[in-house]
Every structure is written in structure tokens, then in C-alpha cells.
Amino acid sequence: MINATRVEVRRGKNESSASLIRRFSRRAQGLGLVKEMRKRRYFERTKSKNVYHKRALVKGARRVKFNEDVKLGKIDLAALALARRGNRKSAPTTTTTTTTTPAPAAAA
């Protein structure tokens, strides 16, 4: 922590604990400490160009594979769109039915 800020609050003679905490919170907010701590909490360092480039290559390869699977019929876009919207029940399901021909009756 480069810029250290100290917040000190002393309890008054007839002050309750709740009002002391409230006063501390207000003072910390006034100094911008709460905003700064939230900013640090979710801080993400910047990634290098190499990382971005590798991720872009992977993403592109994934996109090519997906488009190829769609062309080959392995992925049904209509069913995928319905599933992404949350309508999984109404999404068409692909079922395969097999028909068997009855065996010829044995001649008597």
C-alpha cells in the first residue's frame, strides 16, 4: 500500500457502539477509502500482448471447428438457439428410430 491513510475515531463519553461505527464508516467514506478498497478488491493486472494473441488464436480455432460441425450437421443451430434462451423443453430433440422387419414364417 503506497498511500496509507489512517482513520482514527475515539469513543465519546456517552456514545453508543453503533454510533461510533457509523461515524467511522462516514469518515472512511469521506476519505474515499471504501471506493479505493473496492477498486483494489477486483483489480486485474493487464495481460501481455502474447496472452491476448494466444487467446485469439484459440478462439479462432474454436470458431472454425464450430462452423465445420454446423456444416457437417453435427450441431443443430435451431436447437442450440432454443437451448441458449432457456427453452430446453421446447427444443427439438433428435431421436433415431430403427425398424426391424419381421422374420419370414417357417414353412410347414
MDAnalysis code that builds the backbone (N, CA, C; Angstrom):
import MDAnalysis as mda
import numpy as np

u = mda.Universe.empty(324, n_residues=108, atom_resindex=np.repeat(np.arange(108), 3), trajectory=True)
u.add_TopologyAttr("name", ["N", "CA", "C"] * 108)
u.add_TopologyAttr("resid", np.arange(1, 109))
u.add_TopologyAttr("resname", ["MET", "ILE", "ASN", "ALA", "THR", "ARG", "VAL", "GLU", "VAL", "ARG", "ARG", "GLY", "LYS", "ASN", "GLU", "SER", "SER", "ALA", "SER", "LEU", "ILE", "ARG", "ARG", "PHE", "SER", "ARG", "ARG", "ALA", "GLN", "GLY", "LEU", "GLY", "LEU", "VAL", "LYS", "GLU", "MET", "ARG", "LYS", "ARG", "ARG", "TYR", "PHE", "GLU", "ARG", "THR", "LYS", "SER", "LYS", "ASN", "VAL", "TYR", "HIS", "LYS", "ARG", "ALA", "LEU", "VAL", "LYS", "GLY", "ALA", "ARG", "ARG", "VAL", "LYS", "PHE", "ASN", "GLU", "ASP", "VAL", "LYS", "LEU", "GLY", "LYS", "ILE", "ASP", "LEU", "ALA", "ALA", "LEU", "ALA", "LEU", "ALA", "ARG", "ARG", "GLY", "ASN", "ARG", "LYS", "SER", "ALA", "PRO", "THR", "THR", "THR", "THR", "THR", "THR", "THR", "THR", "THR", "PRO", "ALA", "PRO", "ALA", "ALA", "ALA", "ALA"])
u.atoms.positions = np.array([
    [0.857, -1.163, 0.000],
    [0.000, 0.000, 0.000],
    [0.901, 1.223, 0.000],
    [0.857, 1.987, -1.071],
    [1.739, 3.129, -1.218],
    [1.247, 4.305, -0.395],
    [-0.004, 4.697, -0.614],
    [-0.560, 5.832, 0.112],
    [-1.383, 5.312, 1.280],
    [-0.792, 5.248, 2.443],
    [-1.506, 4.762, 3.617],
    [-2.305, 5.910, 4.222],
    [-3.550, 5.644, 4.536],
    [-4.409, 6.630, 5.166],
    [-4.897, 6.040, 6.469],
    [-4.787, 6.802, 7.505],
    [-5.192, 6.305, 8.806],
    [-6.463, 7.015, 9.240],
    [-7.420, 6.226, 9.671],
    [-8.675, 6.777, 10.171],
    [-8.756, 6.408, 11.642],
    [-8.810, 7.413, 12.474],
    [-8.882, 7.162, 13.912],
    [-10.127, 7.844, 14.458],
    [-10.889, 7.091, 15.236],
    [-12.105, 7.612, 15.834],
    [-12.087, 7.221, 17.301],
    [-12.300, 8.192, 18.170],
    [-12.344, 7.902, 19.612],
    [-13.783, 7.969, 20.089],
    [-14.087, 7.075, 20.994],
    [-15.448, 6.985, 21.507],
    [-15.707, 8.114, 22.504],
    [-16.858, 8.757, 22.304],
    [-17.260, 9.815, 23.221],
    [-17.731, 9.227, 24.549],
    [-17.968, 10.102, 25.528],
    [-18.325, 9.640, 26.864],
    [-19.640, 8.860, 26.873],
    [-20.679, 9.395, 26.256],
    [-21.980, 8.731, 26.250],
    [-22.349, 8.199, 24.867],
    [-21.359, 7.833, 24.054],
    [-21.615, 7.397, 22.683],
    [-21.793, 5.883, 22.623],
    [-22.780, 5.446, 21.885],
    [-23.010, 4.004, 21.738],
    [-22.044, 3.428, 20.702],
    [-21.928, 2.111, 20.734],
    [-21.031, 1.440, 19.782],
    [-21.528, 1.616, 18.348],
    [-22.847, 1.587, 18.167],
    [-23.419, 1.725, 16.824],
    [-23.092, 3.097, 16.234],
    [-23.219, 4.150, 17.035],
    [-22.926, 5.484, 16.509],
    [-21.433, 5.658, 16.253],
    [-20.595, 5.004, 17.046],
    [-19.145, 5.054, 16.822],
    [-18.789, 4.408, 15.484],
    [-19.389, 3.246, 15.230],
    [-19.130, 2.548, 13.957],
    [-19.659, 3.370, 12.790],
    [-20.827, 3.994, 12.972],
    [-21.412, 4.836, 11.925],
    [-20.490, 6.016, 11.617],
    [-19.945, 6.626, 12.665],
    [-19.060, 7.775, 12.481],
    [-17.774, 7.350, 11.771],
    [-17.245, 6.184, 12.153],
    [-16.046, 5.663, 11.491],
    [-16.319, 5.417, 10.009],
    [-17.466, 4.797, 9.711],
    [-17.816, 4.492, 8.321],
    [-17.933, 5.760, 7.492],
    [-18.576, 6.770, 8.057],
    [-18.730, 8.033, 7.328],
    [-17.376, 8.670, 7.043],
    [-16.497, 8.643, 8.032],
    [-15.179, 9.257, 7.847],
    [-14.374, 8.497, 6.783],
    [-14.457, 7.166, 6.821],
    [-13.738, 6.354, 5.831],
    [-14.291, 6.620, 4.430],
    [-15.607, 6.763, 4.315],
    [-16.200, 7.053, 3.014],
    [-15.804, 8.437, 2.532],
    [-15.746, 9.383, 3.443],
    [-15.373, 10.744, 3.079],
    [-13.962, 10.833, 2.537],
    [-13.075, 9.994, 3.037],
    [-11.699, 9.983, 2.550],
    [-11.544, 9.164, 1.272],
    [-12.600, 8.484, 0.851],
    [-12.538, 7.680, -0.369],
    [-11.930, 6.316, -0.152],
    [-11.845, 5.858, 1.091],
    [-11.225, 4.556, 1.365],
    [-12.086, 3.402, 0.863],
    [-13.385, 3.524, 1.006],
    [-14.270, 2.439, 0.584],
    [-14.167, 2.237, -0.919],
    [-14.186, 3.335, -1.664],
    [-14.080, 3.264, -3.123],
    [-12.738, 2.650, -3.531],
    [-11.680, 3.061, -2.856],
    [-10.346, 2.554, -3.170],
    [-10.227, 1.054, -2.880],
    [-10.794, 0.624, -1.748],
    [-10.712, -0.798, -1.392],
    [-11.506, -1.653, -2.379],
    [-12.653, -1.165, -2.822],
    [-13.427, -1.919, -3.816],
    [-12.668, -2.011, -5.126],
    [-11.999, -0.928, -5.481],
    [-11.209, -0.928, -6.712],
    [-10.069, -1.943, -6.618],
    [-9.441, -2.027, -5.464],
    [-8.341, -2.978, -5.286],
    [-8.839, -4.410, -5.198],
    [-10.035, -4.572, -4.673],
    [-10.575, -5.913, -4.495],
    [-10.749, -6.625, -5.827],
    [-11.193, -5.908, -6.836],
    [-11.446, -6.509, -8.136],
    [-10.383, -6.142, -9.164],
    [-9.212, -5.807, -8.712],
    [-8.138, -5.398, -9.610],
    [-7.669, -6.583, -10.437],
    [-7.508, -6.360, -11.707],
    [-6.916, -7.357, -12.594],
    [-5.768, -6.692, -13.332],
    [-4.627, -7.312, -13.270],
    [-3.489, -6.717, -13.967],
    [-3.659, -6.879, -15.467],
    [-3.013, -6.009, -16.206],
    [-3.140, -6.055, -17.664],
    [-2.345, -7.234, -18.206],
    [-2.927, -7.900, -19.183],
    [-2.285, -9.069, -19.770],
    [-1.377, -8.619, -20.913],
    [-0.373, -9.418, -21.179],
    [0.579, -9.072, -22.224],
    [-0.024, -9.314, -23.603],
    [0.620, -8.781, -24.625],
    [0.150, -8.968, -25.997],
    [0.185, -10.436, -26.391],
    [1.191, -11.163, -25.892],
    [1.304, -12.589, -26.221],
    [0.090, -13.366, -25.717],
    [-0.360, -13.036, -24.516],
    [-1.512, -13.733, -23.942],
    [-2.751, -13.445, -24.775],
    [-2.962, -12.186, -25.123],
    [-4.113, -11.831, -25.951],
    [-4.050, -12.539, -27.308],
    [-2.863, -12.594, -27.882],
    [-2.702, -13.219, -29.192],
    [-2.994, -14.717, -29.126],
    [-2.476, -15.396, -28.107],
    [-2.723, -16.830, -27.965],
    [-4.203, -17.116, -27.757],
    [-4.856, -16.282, -26.949],
    [-6.289, -16.474, -26.713],
    [-7.086, -16.256, -27.998],
    [-6.665, -15.290, -28.805],
    [-7.338, -15.028, -30.074],
    [-7.170, -16.214, -31.021],
    [-5.986, -16.817, -31.031],
    [-5.756, -17.982, -31.881],
    [-6.636, -19.151, -31.464],
    [-6.738, -19.379, -30.171],
    [-7.569, -20.473, -29.668],
    [-9.033, -20.222, -30.007],
    [-9.460, -18.984, -29.817],
    [-10.849, -18.625, -30.100],
    [-11.164, -18.809, -31.585],
    [-10.234, -18.405, -32.437],
    [-10.430, -18.568, -33.877],
    [-10.510, -20.031, -34.273],
    [-9.647, -20.857, -33.688],
    [-9.663, -22.289, -33.990],
    [-10.983, -22.910, -33.538],
    [-11.475, -22.477, -32.370],
    [-12.756, -22.975, -31.873],
    [-13.894, -22.586, -32.805],
    [-13.851, -21.361, -33.293],
    [-14.900, -20.873, -34.204],
    [-14.891, -21.675, -35.503],
    [-13.709, -21.949, -36.036],
    [-13.590, -22.732, -37.272],
    [-14.154, -24.128, -37.061],
    [-13.823, -24.755, -35.931],
    [-14.315, -26.107, -35.631],
    [-15.832, -26.104, -35.491],
    [-16.378, -25.092, -34.826],
    [-17.828, -24.988, -34.648],
    [-18.525, -24.859, -35.995],
    [-18.033, -23.964, -36.850],
    [-18.638, -23.772, -38.174],
    [-18.563, -25.045, -39.009],
    [-17.463, -25.766, -38.866],
    [-17.303, -27.020, -39.604],
    [-18.322, -28.056, -39.116],
    [-18.533, -28.118, -37.785],
    [-19.514, -29.060, -37.233],
    [-20.932, -28.695, -37.659],
    [-21.214, -27.410, -37.781],
    [-22.539, -26.986, -38.245],
    [-22.740, -27.424, -39.690],
    [-21.727, -27.238, -40.527],
    [-21.836, -27.636, -41.927],
    [-22.007, -29.141, -42.083],
    [-21.346, -29.909, -41.220],
    [-21.446, -31.362, -41.291],
    [-22.747, -31.877, -40.672],
    [-23.494, -30.998, -40.026],
    [-24.763, -31.399, -39.426],
    [-24.627, -31.973, -38.028],
    [-23.472, -31.850, -37.432],
    [-23.272, -32.364, -36.079],
    [-23.914, -31.468, -35.035],
    [-24.094, -30.188, -35.383],
    [-24.699, -29.225, -34.468],
    [-25.921, -28.634, -35.153],
    [-27.076, -28.678, -34.455],
    [-28.308, -28.090, -34.971],
    [-28.438, -26.689, -34.383],
    [-28.332, -25.669, -35.226],
    [-28.365, -24.292, -34.738],
    [-29.700, -23.907, -34.126],
    [-30.806, -24.430, -34.660],
    [-32.130, -24.096, -34.120],
    [-32.259, -24.619, -32.695],
    [-31.850, -25.856, -32.484],
    [-31.925, -26.437, -31.138],
    [-30.978, -25.715, -30.195],
    [-29.827, -25.326, -30.699],
    [-28.845, -24.627, -29.874],
    [-29.370, -23.259, -29.449],
    [-30.039, -22.552, -30.379],
    [-30.586, -21.234, -30.057],
    [-31.673, -21.348, -28.998],
    [-32.531, -22.341, -29.121],
    [-33.577, -22.532, -28.123],
    [-32.990, -22.896, -26.760],
    [-31.975, -23.719, -26.758],
    [-31.356, -24.129, -25.503],
    [-30.670, -22.947, -24.825],
    [-30.073, -22.069, -25.610],
    [-29.402, -20.906, -25.025],
    [-30.378, -19.914, -24.433],
    [-31.599, -19.869, -25.002],
    [-32.618, -18.966, -24.473],
    [-33.265, -19.529, -23.224],
    [-33.015, -20.788, -22.928],
    [-33.578, -21.383, -21.729],
    [-34.818, -22.205, -21.999],
    [-35.215, -22.348, -23.256],
    [-36.390, -23.147, -23.591],
    [-35.961, -24.568, -23.912],
    [-35.382, -25.211, -22.955],
    [-34.859, -26.557, -23.196],
    [-35.979, -27.563, -23.450],
    [-37.135, -27.343, -22.853],
    [-38.232, -28.294, -23.024],
    [-38.777, -28.269, -24.442],
    [-38.804, -27.076, -25.045],
    [-39.380, -26.973, -26.378],
    [-38.348, -27.173, -27.481],
    [-37.105, -27.413, -27.107],
    [-36.071, -27.631, -28.121],
    [-36.306, -28.975, -28.791],
    [-36.211, -29.020, -30.106],
    [-36.436, -30.302, -30.792],
    [-35.322, -31.279, -30.448],
    [-35.717, -32.455, -30.120],
    [-34.728, -33.475, -29.793],
    [-34.585, -34.396, -30.985],
    [-33.393, -34.836, -31.209],
    [-33.164, -35.735, -32.335],
    [-33.218, -37.153, -31.805],
    [-34.147, -37.911, -32.308],
    [-34.261, -39.305, -31.900],
    [-34.098, -40.168, -33.134],
    [-33.469, -41.278, -32.959],
    [-33.299, -42.197, -34.081],
    [-34.207, -43.388, -33.843],
    [-34.932, -43.757, -34.849],
    [-35.818, -44.914, -34.746],
    [-35.307, -45.992, -35.683],
    [-35.320, -47.173, -35.187],
    [-34.883, -48.289, -36.026],
    [-36.085, -49.190, -36.258],
    [-36.245, -49.602, -37.468],
    [-37.349, -50.505, -37.790],
    [-36.753, -51.855, -38.148],
    [-37.380, -52.864, -37.623],
    [-36.909, -54.216, -37.928],
    [-37.979, -54.921, -38.730],
    [-37.574, -55.652, -39.683],
    [-38.533, -56.407, -40.499],
    [-38.734, -57.764, -39.839],
    [-39.991, -58.196, -39.764],
    [-40.233, -59.489, -39.112],
    [-39.619, -60.627, -39.925],
    [-39.159, -61.591, -39.218],
    [-38.556, -62.751, -39.861],
    [-39.627, -63.530, -40.605],
    [-39.303, -64.075, -41.778],
    [-40.333, -64.847, -42.509],
    [-40.751, -66.090, -41.721],
    [-42.041, -66.383, -41.805],
    [-42.565, -67.549, -41.078],
    [-42.010, -68.821, -41.686],
    [-41.697, -69.743, -40.847],
    [-41.145, -71.010, -41.337],
    [-42.237, -71.809, -42.055],
    [-41.900, -72.359, -43.181],
    [-42.880, -73.124, -43.950],
    [-43.096, -74.474, -43.281],
    [-44.346, -74.848, -43.195],
    [-44.677, -76.100, -42.533],
    [-44.762, -77.270, -43.473],
])
